[in-house]
Amino acid sequence: MSDAAQQRTTMVESQILTSDVTDRRLLRAMGEVPRERFVPAPLAALAYMDEAVPLSTPADGGAQRWLMAPRVLAKLLQLAEIGEGDRVLDVGTGTGYSAAVLAPLAKTVIALESDGRLAAQARQNLAALAAANVTLVEGSLPDGCATEAPYDAIVLEGSVSAPPASLLDQLKDGGRLVAVIRKDGLGKATIWRRLGRSLDQWTAFDADAPPLPGFEPAPAFVF
């Protein structure tokens, strides 16, 4: 077994299984997708640590982007209850790791990325893994991808203050949106489920994730 394969096994056994993640399909995917491929080469040694890994810095142009910690991503994807026939929107796919993990879980994955440089890397990474059911789309993250909607599940790859109506409107009846909601310095993994014209929302667990750019609340007007 290669060092990377051993690190993936250790990640699953010590970080994910110990966090009440029981979905065998998800565990298998995270044990097979080479996470080290999706981080900058100088940071490959951090790929399997239980922490977020930077994918870009402000010096690269634009907002800093991160790959979520394995434990948080796994719990968030389990919360989304993704089925084999599902159509999934992956918002902020970065270099494509989350889309690669989603690929064996769902029927179709739309991987949305706003940063052109990261999107180019994601396209290469996903092609190398032959993730044929993943379509990469470049565009605004808060706007989602209405042309491919509706979705059974939408996953936000970072923390936000609240999901915009533009994304929630792209859920089909019974569809779920999962995200880490950060307020007052605290993060909570939260799920929204569409029930006809209404939405059911509840908090699932405490979670920490770097912010996903573009979802900042509009500044309040002050007299």
C-alpha positions in Angstrom: 0.0 0.0 0.0 1.4 3.4 -0.9 1.9 6.1 1.7 -1.0 8.2 0.3 -3.3 5.1 0.3 -2.4 4.4 3.9 -3.0 8.1 4.8 -6.5 7.9 3.3 -7.2 4.7 5.3 -6.0 6.4 8.5 -8.1 9.5 7.7 -11.2 7.5 7.3 -10.6 5.4 10.4 -9.4 8.1 12.8 -11.3 11.2 11.6 -14.4 10.1 9.9 -15.6 6.9 11.4 -15.1 8.3 14.9 -17.4 11.2 14.0 -20.5 9.1 13.5 -20.3 8.9 9.7 -21.8 5.6 8.8 -22.7 5.9 5.1 -20.6 3.1 3.6 -20.7 4.6 0.1 -19.3 7.9 1.5 -16.6 6.2 3.5 -15.6 4.2 0.4 -15.4 7.4 -1.7 -13.3 9.3 0.8 -11.0 6.3 1.1 -10.5 6.1 -2.6 -10.3 9.7 -3.9 -6.6 10.9 -3.7 -7.0 14.1 -1.7 -3.4 15.0 -2.2 -4.0 15.6 -5.9 -6.4 18.5 -5.0 -4.1 20.6 -2.9 -1.1 22.8 -3.9 1.9 20.6 -4.3 3.9 22.3 -1.4 1.0 21.5 0.9 0.5 17.8 -0.1 1.8 16.7 3.4 -1.2 18.5 4.9 -3.8 16.8 2.6 -4.9 14.2 5.2 -4.7 16.3 8.3 -7.9 17.1 10.2 -7.9 20.7 9.1 -8.8 22.9 6.2 -6.1 23.4 3.5 -5.6 26.6 1.6 -6.1 26.4 -2.1 -5.3 30.0 -2.9 -4.3 33.2 -1.1 -5.4 36.8 -1.8 -2.0 37.2 -3.5 -3.3 34.9 -6.2 -6.1 37.3 -6.9 -9.5 37.2 -5.4 -10.6 35.9 -2.1 -8.7 33.1 -0.3 -10.1 29.7 -0.9 -9.9 26.5 1.2 -10.4 22.8 1.0 -12.7 21.9 3.9 -11.4 19.5 6.6 -12.2 15.8 5.9 -14.3 15.4 9.0 -16.6 18.4 8.3 -17.0 17.5 4.6 -17.9 13.9 5.4 -20.5 14.9 8.0 -22.0 17.5 5.8 -22.3 15.1 2.9 -23.9 12.4 5.1 -26.4 15.1 6.3 -27.4 15.7 2.7 -28.5 12.1 2.3 -27.4 11.8 -1.3 -28.9 8.9 -3.2 -27.6 7.1 -6.3 -30.2 8.7 -8.5 -29.7 12.3 -7.2 -28.7 15.4 -9.1 -26.3 17.4 -6.9 -25.0 21.0 -7.1 -21.6 21.4 -5.5 -21.2 25.1 -4.8 -17.6 26.3 -4.6 -15.9 23.0 -5.7 -12.5 24.7 -5.7 -10.0 22.2 -7.2 -12.7 19.6 -7.5 -12.2 17.3 -4.5 -15.7 17.5 -3.2 -17.1 16.9 -6.7 -14.8 13.8 -7.0 -16.2 12.5 -3.7 -19.8 13.2 -4.7 -19.3 11.5 -8.1 -19.8 7.9 -7.0 -22.6 8.9 -4.6 -24.9 10.6 -7.1 -26.2 10.2 -10.6 -25.1 13.7 -11.7 -22.9 16.4 -10.1 -22.8 20.0 -11.3 -19.6 21.4 -9.8 -19.8 25.2 -9.6 -16.7 27.4 -9.3 -16.3 31.2 -9.6 -12.4 31.3 -9.6 -11.2 30.6 -13.2 -7.8 29.4 -12.0 -9.3 26.9 -9.5 -11.9 25.8 -12.1 -9.1 25.0 -14.6 -7.4 22.8 -11.9 -10.7 21.1 -11.1 -11.3 20.3 -14.7 -7.9 18.6 -15.0 -8.3 16.7 -11.7 -11.7 15.4 -12.5 -10.7 14.4 -16.0 -7.7 12.5 -14.6 -10.0 10.5 -12.3 -12.5 9.9 -15.1 -15.4 11.5 -13.2 -17.7 11.3 -16.2 -20.9 12.2 -14.3 -19.4 15.6 -13.1 -20.0 18.8 -15.2 -17.8 21.8 -14.2 -19.5 25.1 -14.5 -17.9 28.5 -14.0 -20.1 31.2 -12.5 -21.3 33.1 -9.5 -21.6 30.9 -6.4 -24.6 32.6 -4.8 -26.4 32.4 -8.2 -26.1 28.7 -8.4 -26.7 27.1 -11.8 -30.4 27.5 -12.6 -30.0 26.1 -16.1 -29.3 22.7 -14.6 -31.9 22.9 -11.8 -33.8 21.5 -10.0 -31.5 19.6 -7.7 -32.0 16.8 -5.2 -29.2 18.2 -3.1 -27.1 21.4 -2.9 -23.8 21.4 -0.9 -22.0 24.6 0.0 -18.2 24.1 0.3 -17.5 26.6 3.0 -19.3 28.7 5.7 -21.8 31.4 4.9 -24.0 33.7 6.9 -27.2 32.3 5.2 -28.0 30.6 1.9 -29.6 33.0 -0.6 -33.1 32.4 -2.0 -31.4 32.1 -5.5 -30.0 28.7 -4.3 -32.9 27.5 -2.2 -35.2 28.1 -5.2 -33.2 25.6 -7.2 -34.2 22.7 -4.9 -36.8 20.2 -6.2 -39.6 19.1 -3.9 -37.9 17.1 -1.2 -34.5 18.5 -2.1 -31.9 19.3 0.6 -29.4 22.2 0.9 -26.6 21.7 3.5 -24.2 24.4 4.6 -22.1 25.5 7.6 -23.8 28.7 8.9 -21.5 31.0 10.8 -23.0 33.7 13.1 -21.4 35.5 15.9 -18.2 33.5 15.4 -19.9 30.1 15.8 -20.5 27.6 13.0 -23.5 25.2 12.8 -24.1 22.6 10.1 -27.6 23.3 8.9 -30.0 21.6 6.5 -32.9 23.0 4.5 -35.5 20.7 3.0 -38.0 21.9 0.4 -41.6 20.8 1.1 -43.7 22.1 -1.7 -43.6 25.8 -1.4 -42.2 25.9 2.1 -38.8 25.1 3.5 -38.0 23.1 6.7 -34.8 24.1 8.4 -32.9 22.7 11.4 -29.4 22.7 12.9 -27.6 19.3 12.9 -24.2 19.8 14.6 -21.4 22.2 15.5 -19.0 22.7 12.6 -16.2 25.0 11.5 -15.3 25.8 7.9 -13.5 28.7 6.2 -15.8 31.3 4.6 -17.1 30.8 1.1 -16.7 34.2 -0.8 -19.7 35.9 -2.3 -22.1 35.2 0.5 -21.3 38.1 2.8 -24.4 39.9 4.1 -25.1 43.3 2.7 -23.9 46.1 5.0 -26.8 47.5 7.0 -27.7 51.1 6.4 -26.9 53.4 9.3 -28.3 56.9 9.7 
